[in-house]
Amino acid sequence: MGSPRGDSAVTRQSILAAARELFAARGADSVGVREIAAQTGVNHALVHRCFGAKNDIAAAIGSEPEPREAPSAHPDQTGGPEP
């Protein structure tokens, strides 16, 4: 994976994505900032600079909006008349 150093928003999103994946696989208590940094391809100091502590990463993940499901294209679920 390439290093996401250019854009700070991209870097933050890359760190969050790596943390989300690691937390889901092993639980937040079992994952360290250095592991998140390694998964992201950045130095752990950059993770601390972007977020502070691991708890701040977990809080950022927890405050993300829930993904929305795309509306179904099935005719009987659109609310319109059936053919």
Contact map, one row per residue, 1 for C-alpha under 8 A:
11100000000000000000000000000000000000001000000000000000000000000000000000000000000
11110000000000000000000000000000000000001000000000000000000000000000000000000000000
11111000000000000000000000000000000000011100000000000000000000000000000000000000000
01111110011001000000000000000000000000011100000000000000000000000000000000000000000
00111111001000000000000000000000000000000100000000000000000000000000000000000000000
00011111011000000000000000000000000000000000000000000000000000000000000000000000000
00011111111000000000000000000000000000000000000000000000000000000000000000000000000
00001111111100000000000000000000000000000000000000000000000000000000000000000000000
00000011111110000000000000000000000000000000000000000000000000000000000000000000000
00010111111111000000000000000000000000000000000000000000000000000000000000000000000
00011111111111100000000000000000000000000000000000000000000000000000000000000000000
00000001111111110000000000000000000000000000000001000000000000000000000000000000000
00000000111111111000000000000000000000000000000000000000000000000000000000000000000
00010000011111111100000000000000000000010000000000000000000000000000000000000000000
00000000001111111110000000000000000110010000001000000000000000000000000000000000000
00000000000111111111000000000000000000000000000000000000100110000000000000000000000
00000000000011111111100000000000000000000000000000000000000000000000000000000000000
00000000000001111111110000000000000100110000000000000000000000000000000000000000000
00000000000000111111111000000000000100000000000000000000110000000000000000000000000
00000000000000011111111100000000000000000000000000000000000010000000000000000000000
00000000000000001111111110000000000000000000000000000000000000000000000000000000000
00000000000000000111111111110010000100000000000000000000000000000000000000000000000
00000000000000000011111111110110000000000000000000000000000000000000000000000000000
00000000000000000001111111110000000000000000000000000000000000000000000000000000000
00000000000000000000111111100000000000000000000000000000000000000000000000000000000
00000000000000000000011111110110000000000000000000000000000000000000000000000000000
00000000000000000000011111111110000000000000000000000000000000000000000000000000000
00000000000000000000011101111110000000000000000000000000010000000000000000000000000
00000000000000000000000000111111000000000000000000000000000000000000000000000000000
00000000000000000000001001111111000000000000000000000000000000000000000000000000000
00000000000000000000011001111111101100000000000000000000000000000000000000000000000
00000000000000000000000000001111111100000000000000000100000000000000000000000000000
00000000000000000000000000000011111110000001001100001100000000000000000000000000000
00000000000000000000000000000001111111000011000000000000000000000000000000000000000
00000000000000000000000000000011111111100000000000000000000000000000000000000000000
00000000000000100110010000000011111111110001001000000000000000000000000000000000000
00000000000000100000000000000000111111111111011000000000000000000000000000000000000
00000000000000000000000000000000011111111111000000000000000000000000000000000000000
00000000000000000100000000000000001111111100000000000000000000000000000000000000000
00110000000001100100000000000000000111111100000000000000000000000000000000000000000
11110000000000000000000000000000000011111110000000000000000000000000000000000000000
00111000000000000000000000000000000011111111011000000000000000000000000000000000000
00000000000000000000000000000000010011001111111000000000000000000000000000000000000
00000000000000000000000000000000110111000111111100000000000000000000000000000000000
00000000000000000000000000000000000000000011111110000000000000000000000000000000000
00000000000000000000000000000000000010000111111111000000000000000000000000000000000
00000000000000100000000000000000100110000111111111110000000000000000000000000000000
00000000000000000000000000000000100000000001111111111000000000000000000000000000000
00000000000000000000000000000000000000000000111111110000000000000000000000000000000
00000000000100000000000000000000000000000000011111110000000000000000000000000000000
00000000000000000000000000000000000000000000001111111101100000000000000000000000000
00000000000000000000000000000000000000000000001111111101100000000000000000000000000
00000000000000000000000000000000100000000000000100111111100000000000000000000000000
00000000000000000000000000000001100000000000000000111111110000000000000000000000000
00000000000000000000000000000000000000000000000000001111111000000000000000000000000
00000000000000000000000000000000000000000000000000111111111100000000000000000000000
00000000000000010010000000000000000000000000000000111111111110000000000000000000000
00000000000000000010000000010000000000000000000000000111111111000000000000000000000
00000000000000000000000000000000000000000000000000000011111111100000000000000000000
00000000000000010000000000000000000000000000000000000001111111110000000000000000000
00000000000000010001000000000000000000000000000000000000111111110000000000000000000
00000000000000000000000000000000000000000000000000000000011111110000000000000000000
00000000000000000000000000000000000000000000000000000000001111111000000000000000000
00000000000000000000000000000000000000000000000000000000000111111100000000000000000
00000000000000000000000000000000000000000000000000000000000000111110000000000000000
00000000000000000000000000000000000000000000000000000000000000011111000000000000000
00000000000000000000000000000000000000000000000000000000000000001111100000000000000
00000000000000000000000000000000000000000000000000000000000000000111110000000000000
00000000000000000000000000000000000000000000000000000000000000000011111000000000000
00000000000000000000000000000000000000000000000000000000000000000001111100000000000
00000000000000000000000000000000000000000000000000000000000000000000111110000000000
00000000000000000000000000000000000000000000000000000000000000000000011111001100000
00000000000000000000000000000000000000000000000000000000000000000000001111101100000
00000000000000000000000000000000000000000000000000000000000000000000000111111100000
00000000000000000000000000000000000000000000000000000000000000000000000011111111110
00000000000000000000000000000000000000000000000000000000000000000000000001111111110
00000000000000000000000000000000000000000000000000000000000000000000000111111111000
00000000000000000000000000000000000000000000000000000000000000000000000111111111000
00000000000000000000000000000000000000000000000000000000000000000000000000111111100
00000000000000000000000000000000000000000000000000000000000000000000000000111111110
00000000000000000000000000000000000000000000000000000000000000000000000000110011111
00000000000000000000000000000000000000000000000000000000000000000000000000110001111
00000000000000000000000000000000000000000000000000000000000000000000000000000000111
